[in-house]
Amino acid sequence: MLINHHFRYSAIDETEEYERSIVHNQLIISFSGVTVRNLNNILFEDLNFSIHKGEHWALVGASGSGKTALLETIAGKLHISNGTADYPFFDEPVHAGYEKDPHFTRNNLIAQVSSRYNFHNLSNTGDFYYQQRFNSSDSEDANTVKEHLETLKTYTSNGYWNYKKVVERLNLRQLLDKHVIKLSNGETKRLLIASALIKNPLLLLLDNPLTGLDTATRADFNKLITEIVESGIHLIMATSPREIPDAITHVAMLHKGKITSSVSTAGYDPDKLSFFKPLHTDQGELDALIAMSAQQRYESIVTMSDIVIRYDKKIILDHVNWAIKPGERWALLGPNGAGKS
């Protein structure tokens, strides 16, 4: 396996070298014939994927197709056992005002917002788990949103994204004094995106970023993505077929660990994706299921009476009364932090 951090060329004709350097300088990343393994599983075999300057990619595919695995491979979190992985963008910081640091690697220029997240506790002895948000005493070992953002480091002194900017754009001001352990799903996602941006990476990887965001944040997300790419950050995001931001230039379709096709957004049509077509249901099976459920009669499936849930002094659910009757289908709506989870 060969991983290149810098441009390397053999001695060839000067004109040919010049022409190749122009093409190569346009590359952000390039995978050629790459095999990726995780334990005994082959995630990708003979993977070829490249991104050039000015391109921003969306990855779409069915669950388990390899979208997250590709993001983690690009981020350097999965082992490449064969092929060539080239990261030409790593040379750019020399010319772009990035700080010199003996421990500086290409990973400092890549930020990933994963669908699986955790925060370290103050003593840095472990990670929080989601259910700890219900244990109010555990918040004493957690940073506040403000403290978390202030611990993050950027490797450029003139980056577009700073503390003030991310707090404003991700609507975090009212959360600054809140412990990260007490954030809702959507609030956590906003903080994770802010944490990635404050590093001013050259490459931002987003894994289903719209998951957990409330209606207001989702409506602003398209503008945020445009602002991100206009700030000079290259973007690769895994997303659903119909949630492609305007700033995305290309779409790659994945299936069982292979990139089956890739197109510019101008030629992209989600209705033509085979995995995105609705499943054909068997009416007989549906009728049988309905008849089976009709045999069991309940006056109420769930009943809540005067329910109160609090974290220490903070009330999360305040005297909730709710009953779910057979045949009812409910949607829980509300902004991030309203108490849906």
GUTORGU-985981 format. One record per residue (C-alpha): residue number from 1; x, y, z. Coordinates in Angstrom, 2 decimals. Example, Ala and Ser with C-alpha at 12.3 -4.5 7.8 and 13.67 -1.06 7.14 Angstrom:
BEGIN
R    nr         u         v         w
R     1     12.30     -4.50      7.80
R     2     13.67     -1.06      7.14
! end
This chain:
BEGIN
R    nr         u         v         w
R     1      0.00      0.00      0.00
R     2      1.31      3.44     -0.92
R     3      0.13      6.66      0.66
R     4      1.53      9.88     -0.82
R     5      1.52     13.08      1.19
R     6      3.54     15.12     -1.34
R     7      3.89     15.35     -5.09
R     8      6.44     12.86     -6.46
R     9      7.38     12.45    -10.11
R    10     10.05     10.46    -11.86
R    11     12.48     12.05    -14.31
R    12     10.45     12.53    -17.51
R    13     10.29     14.99    -20.34
R    14      9.90     18.54    -18.93
R    15      6.80     19.30    -21.01
R    16      5.10     16.08    -19.96
R    17      6.01     16.76    -16.33
R    18      4.47     20.22    -16.56
R    19      1.23     18.88    -18.06
R    20      0.98     16.17    -15.43
R    21      1.67     18.62    -12.61
R    22     -1.25     20.80    -13.73
R    23     -3.63     17.85    -13.53
R    24     -2.14     16.58    -10.29
R    25     -2.30     20.00     -8.66
R    26     -6.04     19.93     -9.21
R    27     -6.45     16.74     -7.21
R    28     -7.70     16.84     -3.64
R    29     -7.64     13.09     -3.03
R    30     -7.15     10.07     -5.25
R    31     -7.70      6.37     -4.50
R    32     -6.48      3.90     -7.11
R    33     -7.06      0.15     -6.88
R    34     -7.62      0.43     -3.13
R    35     -8.59     -2.50     -0.92
R    36     -9.97     -1.72      2.54
R    37    -10.30     -4.30      5.28
R    38    -11.85     -4.21      8.71
R    39    -10.83     -7.26     10.72
R    40    -11.62    -10.16      8.35
R    41    -14.12     -8.24      6.25
R    42    -13.29     -6.68      2.90
R    43    -15.16     -3.37      2.73
R    44    -13.79     -2.20     -0.62
R    45    -11.85     -3.98     -3.32
R    46    -10.23     -2.25     -6.30
R    47    -11.77      1.07     -5.26
R    48    -11.09      4.00     -7.57
R    49    -12.24      7.42     -6.43
R    50    -10.86     10.92     -6.91
R    51    -11.91     14.48     -6.15
R    52    -10.59     17.60     -7.84
R    53    -10.54     21.20     -6.72
R    54    -13.93     22.82     -6.90
R    55    -15.79     19.51     -6.57
R    56    -18.11     18.69     -3.69
R    57    -19.54     15.19     -3.51
R    58    -22.65     13.49     -2.15
R    59    -22.57      9.74     -1.48
R    60    -25.89      7.93     -1.83
R    61    -26.86      4.30     -1.53
R    62    -28.90      1.83      0.44
R    63    -28.12      1.09      4.08
R    64    -24.88     -0.89      4.27
R    65    -23.74      0.12      0.78
R    66    -20.47      1.59      2.08
R    67    -21.12      5.33      2.42
R    68    -19.90      5.62      6.01
R    69    -17.02      3.22      5.34
R    70    -15.84      5.39      2.45
R    71    -15.90      8.51      4.64
R    72    -13.92      6.70      7.34
R    73    -11.43      5.44      4.76
R    74    -10.85      8.97      3.49
R    75    -10.46     10.14      7.10
R    76     -7.77      7.50      7.65
R    77     -9.77      5.52     10.20
R    78     -9.85      2.28      8.18
R    79     -6.85      0.30      7.00
R    80     -5.93      0.36      3.31
R    81     -4.26     -2.98      2.62
R    82     -3.62     -2.54     -1.08
R    83     -3.60      0.15     -3.75
R    84     -2.56      3.79     -3.73
R    85     -4.05      6.56     -1.62
R    86     -2.87     10.03     -2.60
R    87     -3.62     13.24     -0.69
R    88     -2.16     16.09     -2.79
R    89     -4.02     18.73     -0.79
R    90     -1.54     18.16      2.04
R    91      1.02     20.33      0.24
R    92     -1.27     23.35      0.18
R    93     -0.90     24.43      3.84
R    94      2.73     25.35      3.11
R    95      1.35     28.13      0.92
R    96     -1.86     28.87      2.79
R    97     -0.68     30.18      6.15
R    98     -1.11     27.00      8.15
R    99      1.00     26.73     11.28
R   100      4.14     24.66     11.28
R   101      3.91     21.89     13.83
R   102      6.17     18.82     14.14
R   103      3.07     16.74     14.82
R   104      1.11     18.22     11.91
R   105     -0.33     15.57      9.56
R   106     -2.97     15.45      6.85
R   107     -5.46     14.31      9.50
R   108     -5.34     17.82     10.96
R   109     -6.78     19.09      7.68
R   110     -9.66     16.60      7.58
R   111    -12.71     17.01      9.82
R   112    -15.40     14.36     10.07
R   113    -18.88     14.66     11.56
R   114    -19.92     11.09     12.19
R   115    -23.36      9.68     12.85
R   116    -21.76      7.99     15.87
R   117    -20.54     10.57     18.33
R   118    -19.13     10.82     21.83
R   119    -17.52     13.42     24.05
R   120    -14.67     12.92     26.49
R   121    -15.25     13.67     30.15
R   122    -13.24     16.38     31.93
R   123    -10.79     13.89     33.42
R   124    -10.29     12.43     29.91
R   125    -10.67      8.91     31.31
R   126    -13.57      7.86     29.12
R   127    -16.39      8.76     26.78
R   128    -19.93      9.64     27.66
R   129    -22.72      7.43     26.42
R   130    -26.12      8.71     25.33
R   131    -28.09      7.43     28.32
R   132    -25.89      9.47     30.68
R   133    -27.93     12.54     29.75
R   134    -30.54     11.08     32.11
R   135    -28.06     10.94     35.03
R   136    -27.87     14.54     36.18
R   137    -24.91     13.97     38.53
R   138    -22.71     12.94     35.59
R   139    -22.83     16.47     34.17
R   140    -20.26     17.54     36.78
R   141    -17.65     15.67     34.73
R   142    -18.73     17.20     31.41
R   143    -17.67     20.32     29.54
R   144    -20.16     22.98     28.67
R   145    -20.66     23.81     25.00
R   146    -18.52     26.94     25.47
R   147    -15.72     25.00     27.15
R   148    -15.79     22.32     24.47
R   149    -15.48     24.83     21.62
R   150    -12.67     26.68     23.38
R   151    -10.56     23.50     23.58
R   152    -10.54     23.02     19.80
R   153     -7.48     23.96     17.79
R   154     -7.20     25.37     14.30
R   155     -4.01     25.21     12.27
R   156     -4.55     28.48     10.44
R   157     -4.52     32.01     11.80
R   158     -6.71     33.50      9.08
R   159     -9.48     30.94      8.73
R   160    -13.03     31.98      7.90
R   161    -14.57     29.93     10.72
R   162    -13.91     31.03     14.29
R   163    -15.62     30.74     17.65
R   164    -17.94     33.69     17.08
R   165    -18.87     32.58     13.56
R   166    -19.78     28.98     14.43
R   167    -21.79     30.02     17.49
R   168    -23.80     32.40     15.32
R   169    -24.28     30.14     12.27
R   170    -25.12     26.97     14.22
R   171    -27.41     28.81     16.65
R   172    -25.45     27.78     19.74
R   173    -25.55     30.97     21.81
R   174    -28.39     29.79     24.06
R   175    -26.54     26.49     24.59
R   176    -23.12     27.84     25.60
R   177    -23.60     27.18     29.32
R   178    -25.28     23.83     28.79
R   179    -23.27     20.67     29.49
R   180    -22.63     18.64     26.35
R   181    -24.03     15.56     28.07
R   182    -27.45     17.24     28.32
R   183    -27.77     18.19     24.65
R   184    -30.52     16.70     22.54
R   185    -29.72     14.76     19.36
R   186    -30.20     17.80     17.15
R   187    -28.29     20.12     19.47
R   188    -25.41     17.65     19.54
R   189    -25.36     17.47     15.73
R   190    -25.15     21.27     15.53
R   191    -22.29     21.30     18.02
R   192    -20.43     18.60     16.09
R   193    -20.71     20.54     12.84
R   194    -19.52     23.69     14.62
R   195    -16.61     21.75     16.14
R   196    -15.56     20.56     12.69
R   197    -15.81     24.01     11.12
R   198    -13.85     25.81     13.82
R   199    -10.83     23.73     12.78
R   200    -11.04     25.27      9.29
R   201    -10.29     21.96      7.56
R   202     -9.47     21.66      3.88
R   203    -11.74     18.62      3.65
R   204    -15.02     18.17      5.57
R   205    -16.73     14.77      5.76
R   206    -20.38     14.70      6.85
R   207    -22.27     11.49      7.59
R   208    -26.02     12.07      7.21
R   209    -25.79     15.58      8.68
R   210    -29.53     16.29      8.51
R   211    -30.41     13.47     10.91
R   212    -31.72     14.90     14.18
R   213    -31.92     18.51     13.02
R   214    -35.16     20.38     13.62
R   215    -37.22     21.99     10.87
R   216    -35.69     25.45     11.25
R   217    -32.11     24.15     11.14
R   218    -32.84     21.88      8.17
R   219    -34.28     24.84      6.27
R   220    -31.06     26.80      6.83
R   221    -28.79     23.83      6.11
R   222    -28.63     24.43      2.36
R   223    -27.40     28.00      2.95
R   224    -24.89     26.74      5.51
R   225    -23.44     24.20      3.06
R   226    -23.08     26.92      0.42
R   227    -21.28     29.12      2.94
R   228    -18.98     26.23      3.88
R   229    -17.85     25.54      0.32
R   230    -17.50     29.26     -0.43
R   231    -15.12     29.49      2.53
R   232    -12.73     27.17      0.68
R   233    -13.61     23.85      2.31
R   234    -14.09     20.79      0.09
R   235    -17.07     18.69      1.09
R   236    -17.97     15.01      0.91
R   237    -21.25     13.98      2.52
R   238    -23.29     10.82      2.85
R   239    -26.93     11.68      2.50
R   240    -30.31     10.46      1.29
R   241    -31.00     10.60     -2.46
R   242    -33.40     13.55     -2.25
R   243    -31.39     15.66      0.21
R   244    -28.66     16.99     -2.08
R   245    -27.62     20.58     -1.19
R   246    -27.29     23.10     -4.02
R   247    -23.52     23.41     -3.51
R   248    -22.93     19.71     -4.29
R   249    -21.39     19.26     -7.75
R   250    -21.21     15.45     -8.04
R   251    -23.04     12.39     -6.76
R   252    -21.54      8.90     -6.31
R   253    -23.86      5.89     -6.06
R   254    -22.65      3.00     -3.88
R   255    -23.81     -0.61     -3.76
R   256    -22.26     -3.40     -1.69
R   257    -18.90     -1.70     -1.29
R   258    -18.59     -0.52     -4.88
R   259    -19.08      2.84     -6.55
R   260    -21.46      1.75     -9.27
R   261    -21.66      5.14    -10.97
R   262    -20.92      8.81    -10.48
R   263    -22.44     11.83    -12.21
R   264    -22.55     15.58    -11.96
R   265    -25.61     16.91    -10.19
R   266    -26.89     18.17    -13.54
R   267    -27.26     14.57    -14.69
R   268    -28.51     13.16    -11.38
R   269    -32.05     11.78    -11.09
R   270    -32.93     10.06     -7.78
R   271    -36.03      8.50     -9.34
R   272    -33.80      6.30    -11.49
R   273    -32.01      4.75     -8.52
R   274    -33.07      1.12     -8.11
R   275    -32.54      1.05     -4.33
R   276    -34.68      4.17     -3.92
R   277    -37.78      2.77     -5.59
R   278    -40.66      1.86     -3.23
R   279    -41.01     -1.80     -2.39
R   280    -43.90     -3.73     -3.90
R   281    -45.98     -5.09     -1.03
R   282    -48.07     -8.23     -1.02
R   283    -51.67     -7.21     -0.31
R   284    -52.45    -10.70      1.00
R   285    -49.68    -10.45      3.61
R   286    -50.93     -7.03      4.68
R   287    -54.50     -8.31      5.06
R   288    -53.23    -11.24      7.15
R   289    -51.29     -8.91      9.46
R   290    -54.32     -6.66      9.92
R   291    -56.53     -9.65     10.72
R   292    -53.96    -10.93     13.22
R   293    -53.72     -7.60     15.06
R   294    -57.51     -7.31     15.13
R   295    -57.68    -10.41     17.32
R   296    -56.00     -8.54     20.19
R   297    -58.07     -5.75     21.69
R   298    -56.72     -3.03     23.95
R   299    -58.34      0.16     25.09
R   300    -54.92      1.83     25.25
R   301    -51.43      0.88     24.05
R   302    -49.60      3.44     26.23
R   303    -50.98      5.68     28.95
R   304    -49.02      8.45     30.70
R   305    -50.54     10.33     33.59
R   306    -49.00     13.51     35.02
R   307    -45.44     12.47     34.04
R   308    -42.57     14.69     35.23
R   309    -38.91     14.17     34.22
R   310    -36.17     16.47     35.45
R   311    -32.38     16.80     35.41
R   312    -31.59     18.16     38.86
R   313    -33.45     21.51     38.73
R   314    -34.16     21.47     35.00
R   315    -37.59     20.10     34.07
R   316    -37.59     18.17     30.80
R   317    -41.18     16.87     30.80
R   318    -43.67     18.84     32.85
R   319    -46.87     16.99     33.90
R   320    -47.37     15.20     30.59
R   321    -50.65     13.39     29.99
R   322    -50.81     11.24     26.88
R   323    -52.64      8.13     25.72
R   324    -51.99      6.13     22.56
R   325    -55.05      4.23     21.35
R   326    -55.08      1.23     19.01
R   327    -54.89      2.31     15.38
R   328    -53.41      5.72     16.15
R   329    -50.16      6.88     14.56
R   330    -48.43      9.80     16.22
R   331    -45.67     12.18     15.11
R   332    -43.62     13.98     17.75
R   333    -42.81     17.48     16.53
R   334    -40.83     20.32     18.03
R   335    -37.48     22.13     17.90
R   336    -34.21     20.60     19.11
R   337    -34.29     20.30     22.89
R   338    -38.09     20.25     23.13
R   339    -38.09     16.81     24.75
R   340    -38.97     14.48     21.86
R   341    -36.30     11.87     22.61
! end
